[in-house]
Amino acid sequence: MKLTLKQVDRSFGAVQVLYGIDIVLAPGEVHALIGENGAGKSTTMKIMSGYLAPTAGQVLLNDRAVTFADSQAAEAAGVVLIHQEFNLAEQLTVEQNIFLGHEMKRGLFLDKRAMRDKASALLKRLDCNVSPTATVRDISNPDKQMVEIAKALSRDARVLIMDEPTAVLTAREAESLFTQVDRLRESGVAILFTSHKLDEVKRISDRMTILRDGWVVGQHPAEDMTEDAMATAMVGRDVSSLYPVRTRAVGHDKVLTVRNLTVPGYADGIDLDLHDGEILGLAGLIGAGRTETMEGLVGLRAATGSVNGKAPFPNPRAALDAGIAYLTEDRKERGLLLSKGMRENLTLQSLSDFTGLLIDETAEDAALTRAIADFDIRAPHRAVTVGNLSGGNQQKLLLAKTMLAQPKIVIIDEPTRGIDIGTKQQIYEFIHALAAEGKSIIVISSEMQEVIGLSDRVLVMREGRIAGELSGDTITEDRIIRLATGLDGRKDAA
């Protein structure tokens, strides 16, 4: 089945976001759609899959114009979207989610055995070991992504639209997904693939369309485009020097001393020091306990041990009062109020600074003006609902919110997950600028090059413990991998 967008425009009120989009998804081909956050990728995918109607132009299936009343109508026609944000019922089981709204029946009754068998087969195809009877809220984010993919495969899609499908997957899990993509391509499925990981785009796609500010700025065979060429086309400027050069040496004074920090079930006996103006990377495989360790440090989880010679913080407010702020990896669920505006989100963590008898909205507006300028937050208007901002601009707002509290130490968990390369470059510049101002920063990241490019020193975690420390020229991908996988078991590999 071939899906075509022909001269598609889309406006939201007076704001036009797509201009004359032409894309052809051909059977047996993987077509990559790339661009910065806010370039129009999500809107394009929603039009393809029936979530939005075009303001002008046509959607065609096999060269015949179609109008999808909704996403269910698109699915019935064989067009399925795998969302970047999980579209799962957390209280239901894996198998119930896979067949929700498409239940298999035997006569008047649900055929539970058939659904369980098919769910098991789909998960096995994806090399996913999660049980079909597991409740979704109890499984990991990577497993939730595999459930989303299994759900799409169960619909017998002929056009499959994949929105950042590897954002929360490990390298091994991503390769399992790519194996399935290869099989689907061979069976004649037309696939649209979006990712900010340009190496994945190069690896998996046959053709690509590049969007910038709602316009198609390039369409090329994937073999003709290098990753640097893709990045430059996306942002309209050279991004080959992705990581800023350090302009300030790390200080000698220790601003954070952690000893024997233990988060039951996740981390055991963690020792770390952080220096004035230092960027400390925290690396390791998913499940190594990196996030849970930092959540224990700032009081989001129960922990024992000592932080600067005292008991761990009882809650995040106590940590913030001590000058330590934590920027969560999950900006949509735990970092921002998506139904509120930018002003309310920006000042929420520092609301006491804007409150007398009443909230000083004039002062809040002034703070928002500074944040928009300082962090280059791009929004159609100041009153926009935060859920309608692109992922990159949401991340900038979350960073602005965190820094409004004026912490001395900032812990940033997955600073660029789901963010385009141009905004990544900006985030890296913000982080280096904070270090140059004397702030001390801990960066948790699953992207190896991000850890290497940003950090003055790296701690590698494995199975809830510090497996080793790297600094200077020893911060290499090989050394990090060896420590993270247990191939190098030395306590200090520096």
C-alpha positions as CSV (number, residue, x, y, z in Angstrom):
1,M,0.0,0.0,0.0
2,K,1.3,3.5,-0.9
3,L,0.5,6.6,1.1
4,T,1.0,10.0,-0.3
5,L,0.7,13.5,1.0
6,K,0.1,16.0,-1.8
7,Q,0.6,19.7,-1.2
8,V,-0.6,19.5,2.4
9,D,-0.9,22.6,4.5
10,R,-2.0,22.7,8.1
11,S,-2.9,25.7,10.3
12,F,-4.0,26.0,13.9
13,G,-6.1,29.1,13.9
14,A,-4.0,31.9,12.4
15,V,-0.7,30.0,12.9
16,Q,0.3,27.9,9.8
17,V,2.7,25.0,10.7
18,L,2.9,23.1,7.4
19,Y,3.4,24.4,3.9
20,G,2.8,22.3,0.8
21,I,4.1,19.0,2.1
22,D,4.7,16.3,-0.5
23,I,5.8,12.9,0.7
24,V,5.4,9.4,-0.8
25,L,5.6,6.3,1.4
26,A,6.2,3.4,-1.0
27,P,5.6,-0.3,-0.2
28,G,8.7,-2.1,0.9
29,E,10.5,1.1,1.7
30,V,11.6,2.8,5.0
31,H,11.2,6.6,4.6
32,A,12.8,8.7,7.3
33,L,11.2,12.0,8.3
34,I,13.7,14.2,10.1
35,G,13.9,17.8,11.4
36,E,14.3,19.9,14.5
37,N,11.7,19.9,17.2
38,G,8.9,22.2,15.9
39,A,9.7,21.5,12.3
40,G,6.3,19.9,11.7
41,K,7.1,16.2,11.9
42,S,4.4,15.3,14.5
43,T,1.7,17.3,12.7
44,T,2.7,15.5,9.4
45,M,2.5,12.1,11.1
46,K,-0.9,12.9,12.7
47,I,-2.3,13.9,9.3
48,M,-1.1,10.6,7.8
49,S,-2.7,8.6,10.6
50,G,-6.1,10.3,10.9
51,Y,-5.5,12.3,14.1
52,L,-5.6,15.6,12.2
53,A,-7.1,16.7,8.9
54,P,-5.1,18.8,6.5
55,T,-6.2,22.4,6.1
56,A,-5.4,22.1,2.4
57,G,-4.0,19.4,0.1
58,Q,-4.7,15.7,-0.1
59,V,-4.0,12.3,1.6
60,L,-3.9,9.5,-0.9
61,L,-3.9,5.7,-0.5
62,N,-2.8,3.9,-3.6
63,D,-3.3,7.2,-5.5
64,R,-6.9,7.6,-4.5
65,A,-7.8,10.5,-2.2
66,V,-9.0,9.5,1.2
67,T,-10.4,11.3,4.3
68,F,-9.9,9.6,7.6
69,A,-12.6,10.5,10.1
70,D,-10.2,9.6,13.0
71,S,-7.3,7.3,13.8
72,Q,-9.5,4.2,14.0
73,A,-10.6,4.8,10.4
74,A,-6.9,5.1,9.4
75,E,-6.2,1.8,11.3
76,A,-9.1,0.1,9.6
77,A,-7.5,1.2,6.3
78,G,-4.1,-0.3,7.4
79,V,-2.4,2.9,8.5
80,V,-1.0,2.6,12.1
81,L,0.9,5.2,14.2
82,I,3.2,4.1,17.0
83,H,3.3,7.1,19.3
84,Q,6.4,8.6,20.9
85,E,4.6,9.0,24.1
86,F,3.1,5.7,25.4
87,N,-0.5,5.2,24.5
88,L,-1.1,2.4,27.0
89,A,-3.7,1.7,29.7
90,E,-1.3,1.4,32.7
91,Q,-3.8,-0.6,34.9
92,L,-4.3,-3.3,32.2
93,T,-2.1,-6.2,31.3
94,V,0.3,-6.4,28.4
95,E,-2.0,-8.7,26.4
96,Q,-5.1,-6.6,27.2
97,N,-3.3,-3.5,25.9
98,I,-2.1,-5.2,22.7
99,F,-5.7,-6.2,21.8
100,L,-7.6,-3.3,23.4
101,G,-10.4,-2.3,21.0
102,H,-9.5,-5.2,18.7
103,E,-10.2,-8.2,21.0
104,M,-10.3,-11.7,19.6
105,K,-13.5,-13.6,20.2
106,R,-14.9,-17.1,20.0
107,G,-18.6,-16.7,19.6
108,L,-19.9,-14.2,22.1
109,F,-16.9,-14.6,24.4
110,L,-13.4,-13.3,24.5
111,D,-10.8,-15.8,23.2
112,K,-8.3,-15.2,26.0
113,R,-6.1,-18.2,25.1
114,A,-5.8,-17.0,21.5
115,M,-4.9,-13.5,22.6
116,R,-2.4,-14.7,25.0
117,D,-0.8,-17.0,22.5
118,K,-0.6,-14.3,19.8
119,A,0.7,-11.7,22.4
120,S,3.4,-14.2,23.4
121,A,4.4,-14.7,19.7
122,L,4.5,-11.0,19.0
123,L,6.7,-10.3,22.0
124,K,9.0,-13.2,21.1
125,R,9.4,-11.7,17.6
126,L,10.7,-8.5,19.3
127,D,13.0,-10.4,21.7
128,C,11.0,-8.9,24.6
129,N,10.9,-11.2,27.7
130,V,8.0,-9.4,29.4
131,S,5.1,-11.6,30.4
132,P,1.8,-11.1,28.6
133,T,0.0,-11.2,31.9
134,A,2.2,-8.4,33.5
135,T,0.5,-5.2,34.4
136,V,1.8,-2.4,32.2
137,R,2.4,0.0,35.1
138,D,4.9,-2.6,36.6
139,I,7.1,-2.9,33.5
140,S,10.0,-0.8,32.4
141,N,9.8,2.0,29.8
142,P,11.8,-0.1,27.2
143,D,9.3,-2.9,27.7
144,K,6.4,-0.5,27.3
145,Q,7.9,0.6,24.0
146,M,8.0,-3.0,22.8
147,V,4.4,-3.4,23.8
148,E,3.5,-0.4,21.7
149,I,5.3,-2.0,18.8
150,A,3.6,-5.4,19.4
151,K,0.3,-3.6,19.4
152,A,1.0,-2.1,16.0
153,L,2.1,-5.4,14.6
154,S,-1.1,-7.0,15.8
155,R,-3.1,-4.6,13.6
156,D,-1.5,-6.0,10.4
157,A,-0.4,-2.6,9.4
158,R,0.4,-1.9,5.7
159,V,1.6,1.6,6.4
160,L,3.5,1.8,9.7
161,I,4.4,5.3,11.1
162,M,7.0,5.1,13.9
163,D,7.5,8.2,16.0
164,E,10.9,8.1,17.9
165,P,10.5,4.3,18.5
166,T,14.0,3.9,20.0
167,A,14.0,6.9,22.4
168,V,13.9,4.6,25.5
169,L,15.5,1.5,24.0
170,T,19.0,0.1,24.7
171,A,21.2,-0.6,21.7
172,R,20.3,-4.3,21.8
173,E,16.6,-3.6,22.0
174,A,16.9,-1.1,19.1
175,E,18.7,-3.7,17.0
176,S,15.8,-6.1,17.7
177,L,13.4,-3.5,16.5
178,F,15.5,-2.9,13.3
179,T,15.3,-6.6,12.6
180,Q,11.5,-6.3,12.7
181,V,11.6,-3.2,10.5
182,D,13.7,-5.1,8.0
183,R,11.2,-8.0,8.0
184,L,8.3,-5.6,7.5
185,R,10.0,-3.9,4.7
186,E,10.6,-7.2,3.0
187,S,6.9,-8.1,3.4
188,G,5.9,-4.9,1.5
189,V,4.9,-2.7,4.4
190,A,5.5,1.1,3.8
191,I,7.3,2.5,6.9
192,L,7.8,6.1,8.0
193,F,10.5,6.3,10.6
194,T,11.4,9.4,12.7
195,S,14.3,9.7,15.0
196,H,16.7,12.3,16.3
197,K,19.4,9.6,16.3
198,L,20.9,10.3,12.9
199,D,23.0,7.1,12.9
200,E,19.8,5.2,13.2
201,V,18.3,7.1,10.3
202,K,21.3,6.3,8.2
203,R,21.1,2.6,9.3
204,I,17.5,1.9,8.6
205,S,16.1,4.2,5.9
206,D,16.0,4.0,2.1
207,R,14.9,7.6,1.5
208,M,14.5,10.7,3.7
209,T,12.5,13.9,3.8
210,I,13.9,16.8,5.8
211,L,11.6,19.4,7.3
212,R,12.5,22.8,8.6
213,D,9.9,25.3,9.9
214,G,7.1,23.5,8.3
215,W,8.7,23.3,4.8
216,V,10.3,20.3,3.0
217,V,13.9,21.5,2.5
218,G,15.2,18.2,1.0
219,Q,14.3,14.7,-0.2
220,H,17.2,12.3,-0.8
221,P,18.2,8.7,-1.0
222,A,19.6,7.8,2.4
223,E,22.8,6.6,0.8
224,D,23.5,10.1,-0.5
225,M,23.4,11.8,2.9
226,T,26.0,11.8,5.7
227,E,25.0,12.4,9.3
228,D,26.7,15.8,9.1
229,A,24.8,16.7,5.9
230,M,21.5,15.6,7.5
231,A,22.2,17.8,10.6
232,T,23.1,20.8,8.6
233,A,20.0,20.5,6.4
234,M,17.8,20.2,9.5
235,V,19.0,23.3,11.3
236,G,20.3,25.4,8.4
237,R,23.7,25.8,10.1
238,D,26.9,23.8,10.7
239,V,26.6,21.6,13.8
240,S,29.8,19.6,13.3
241,S,31.2,21.0,16.5
242,L,28.4,19.7,18.7
243,Y,30.1,20.0,22.1
244,P,31.4,23.4,23.3
245,V,35.1,23.8,24.2
246,R,35.6,24.2,28.0
247,T,36.7,27.7,28.8
248,R,37.1,27.3,32.6
249,A,39.1,24.8,34.6
250,V,37.4,22.6,37.2
251,G,37.8,24.0,40.7
252,H,39.6,22.2,43.5
253,D,36.9,22.7,46.2
254,K,34.5,19.9,46.8
255,V,30.9,21.1,46.7
256,L,29.3,17.6,47.2
257,T,30.6,14.6,49.1
258,V,28.5,11.4,49.1
259,R,29.5,8.4,51.1
260,N,27.9,4.9,51.2
261,L,24.6,6.1,49.7
262,T,22.3,3.2,49.4
263,V,18.8,3.2,47.8
264,P,17.3,-0.2,48.7
265,G,16.8,-2.4,45.7
266,Y,18.6,0.0,43.3
267,A,22.0,1.2,44.5
268,D,24.4,0.1,47.2
269,G,27.4,1.9,48.7
270,I,27.7,4.8,46.3
271,D,30.7,7.2,46.9
272,L,31.1,10.3,44.8
273,D,32.7,13.7,45.0
274,L,31.7,16.8,42.9
275,H,33.9,19.8,42.5
276,D,33.3,23.5,41.9
277,G,32.4,24.1,38.2
278,E,32.7,20.4,37.3
279,I,30.5,18.4,34.9
280,L,30.4,14.9,36.2
281,G,29.0,12.3,33.9
282,L,27.1,9.3,35.3
283,A,27.1,6.4,32.7
284,G,25.9,2.9,32.6
285,L,23.4,0.6,31.0
286,I,19.6,1.0,31.5
287,G,18.8,-0.6,34.9
288,A,22.2,0.1,36.4
289,G,20.6,2.4,39.0
290,R,21.8,5.8,37.9
291,T,18.5,7.6,38.1
292,E,17.5,5.9,41.3
293,T,20.8,6.9,42.9
294,M,20.3,10.5,42.1
295,E,16.6,10.3,43.2
296,G,17.8,8.9,46.5
297,L,20.3,11.7,46.8
298,V,17.7,14.5,46.4
299,G,15.0,12.8,48.6
300,L,12.7,11.4,45.9
301,R,13.5,7.9,47.2
302,A,14.3,6.6,50.6
303,A,18.1,6.3,51.1
304,T,20.8,5.8,53.7
305,G,24.4,7.0,53.9
306,S,25.6,10.6,54.1
307,V,25.4,13.7,51.9
308,N,27.9,16.3,52.9
309,G,28.3,14.6,56.2
310,K,24.6,14.5,57.0
311,A,21.8,12.1,56.5
312,P,20.3,12.1,52.9
313,F,17.7,14.7,52.2
314,P,14.2,13.7,53.3
315,N,12.5,15.3,50.3
316,P,13.4,17.4,47.2
317,R,12.5,20.7,48.9
318,A,15.2,20.0,51.5
319,A,17.7,19.3,48.7
320,L,16.7,22.5,46.9
321,D,17.1,24.5,50.1
322,A,20.6,23.1,50.3
323,G,21.3,24.3,46.7
324,I,20.8,21.0,44.9
325,A,18.3,20.8,42.1
326,Y,17.2,17.7,40.1
327,L,16.0,17.9,36.5
328,T,13.9,14.8,35.9
329,E,14.3,12.5,32.8
330,D,10.5,12.5,32.4
331,R,9.6,16.1,31.5
332,K,6.0,15.2,30.5
333,E,5.0,13.2,33.5
334,R,7.1,14.5,36.3
335,G,8.7,17.8,35.2
336,L,6.0,20.0,33.7
337,L,2.2,20.6,34.0
338,L,1.3,20.1,30.4
339,S,-2.2,21.6,30.7
340,K,-0.8,24.8,32.1
341,G,1.0,27.8,30.6
342,M,4.7,28.6,30.5
343,R,4.5,31.2,33.3
344,E,2.8,28.8,35.8
345,N,5.3,26.1,35.0
346,L,8.4,28.3,35.2
347,T,7.7,29.7,38.7
348,L,6.0,26.7,40.3
349,Q,9.2,25.4,42.0
350,S,10.1,28.9,43.1
351,L,6.6,30.2,43.9
352,S,7.6,31.5,47.3
353,D,9.8,34.1,45.6
354,F,6.7,35.5,43.7
355,T,4.2,35.4,46.6
356,G,3.1,37.9,49.1
357,L,-0.5,38.1,50.0
358,L,-1.1,37.2,46.4
359,I,1.0,35.8,43.5
360,D,2.8,38.6,41.8
361,E,1.9,37.9,38.2
362,T,3.8,40.9,36.9
363,A,7.0,39.5,38.4
364,E,6.2,36.1,37.0
365,D,5.8,37.6,33.5
366,A,9.1,39.4,33.9
367,A,10.8,36.1,34.8
368,L,9.2,34.4,31.8
369,T,10.5,37.2,29.5
370,R,14.0,36.6,30.8
371,A,13.7,32.8,30.5
372,I,12.5,33.0,26.9
373,A,15.5,35.2,26.1
374,D,18.1,33.3,28.1
375,F,17.1,29.8,27.1
376,D,15.8,30.6,23.6
377,I,12.3,29.1,24.2
378,R,10.4,29.3,21.0
379,A,6.6,29.4,21.3
380,P,3.8,30.8,19.0
381,H,2.7,33.0,21.9
382,R,3.3,33.5,25.6
383,A,0.0,32.0,26.7
384,V,0.6,28.7,24.8
385,T,-0.3,25.5,26.8
386,V,3.0,23.7,27.6
387,G,1.7,20.4,26.1
388,N,1.6,22.2,22.7
389,L,5.3,23.1,22.8
390,S,7.8,20.9,21.0
391,G,9.9,18.5,23.1
392,G,13.0,20.7,22.7
393,N,11.2,23.8,24.0
394,Q,9.6,21.9,26.8
395,Q,13.1,20.8,27.8
396,K,14.4,24.4,27.7
397,L,11.5,25.5,29.9
398,L,12.2,22.7,32.4
399,L,15.8,23.8,32.5
400,A,14.7,27.5,33.0
401,K,12.4,26.4,35.8
402,T,15.2,24.5,37.5
403,M,17.7,27.3,37.2
404,L,15.1,29.9,38.5
405,A,15.6,28.4,42.0
406,Q,19.3,29.4,41.7
407,P,20.8,26.1,42.7
408,K,24.6,25.6,43.2
409,I,24.4,22.0,42.0
410,V,22.3,20.7,39.1
411,I,21.6,17.1,38.5
412,I,20.3,16.7,34.9
413,D,18.8,13.3,34.0
414,E,18.8,12.5,30.2
415,P,19.2,16.2,29.1
416,T,18.5,15.7,25.4
417,R,16.2,12.6,25.2
418,G,13.8,13.0,22.2
419,I,15.4,16.3,21.1
420,D,16.7,17.3,17.7
421,I,20.4,17.9,17.0
422,G,20.1,21.7,16.8
423,T,18.4,21.9,20.2
424,K,20.9,19.4,21.6
425,Q,23.7,21.8,20.7
426,Q,21.9,24.6,22.5
427,I,21.3,22.4,25.6
428,Y,25.0,21.5,25.6
429,E,25.9,25.2,25.4
430,F,23.6,26.0,28.3
431,I,25.2,23.3,30.4
432,H,28.7,24.5,29.7
433,A,27.7,28.1,30.4
434,L,26.4,27.0,33.8
435,A,29.7,25.3,34.6
436,A,31.6,28.4,33.5
437,E,29.5,30.4,36.0
438,G,30.7,28.1,38.7
439,K,27.7,25.8,38.9
440,S,28.5,22.1,39.5
441,I,26.6,19.6,37.3
442,I,25.9,15.9,37.3
443,V,24.7,14.6,33.9
444,I,23.0,11.2,33.6
445,S,22.8,10.1,30.0
446,S,22.3,6.9,28.0
447,E,24.0,8.4,25.0
448,M,27.6,7.5,25.1
449,Q,28.9,10.3,23.0
450,E,26.9,12.8,25.1
451,V,28.7,11.6,28.3
452,I,32.0,11.7,26.6
453,G,31.5,15.1,25.0
454,L,30.2,16.9,28.0
455,S,32.0,15.4,31.0
456,D,35.2,16.4,32.9
457,R,35.0,13.1,34.7
458,V,32.8,10.0,34.4
459,L,31.5,7.5,36.9
460,V,30.2,4.3,35.4
461,M,27.6,2.3,37.3
462,R,26.8,-1.4,37.0
463,E,24.2,-3.3,38.9
464,G,23.7,-0.6,41.5
465,R,27.4,0.1,42.2
466,I,30.2,2.3,40.9
467,A,32.2,0.1,38.6
468,G,34.9,2.7,37.8
469,E,35.9,6.3,37.3
470,L,37.3,7.8,34.1
471,S,38.9,11.1,33.5
472,G,40.9,12.9,30.7
473,D,41.9,10.8,27.8
474,T,40.6,7.6,29.5
475,I,37.0,8.8,28.9
476,T,36.3,6.6,25.8
477,E,33.4,4.5,24.6
478,D,35.4,1.3,24.9
479,R,36.3,2.0,28.6
480,I,32.8,3.0,29.5
481,I,31.3,-0.1,27.8
482,R,33.9,-2.4,29.5
483,L,33.0,-1.0,32.9
484,A,29.3,-1.0,32.3
485,T,29.2,-4.6,31.2
486,G,31.7,-6.0,33.8
487,L,34.5,-6.7,31.3
488,D,36.7,-4.4,33.3
489,G,36.0,-4.9,37.0
490,R,38.6,-2.6,38.5
491,K,37.3,-0.1,41.0
492,D,39.4,2.7,39.6
493,A,40.0,2.5,35.9
494,A,41.3,6.1,35.5
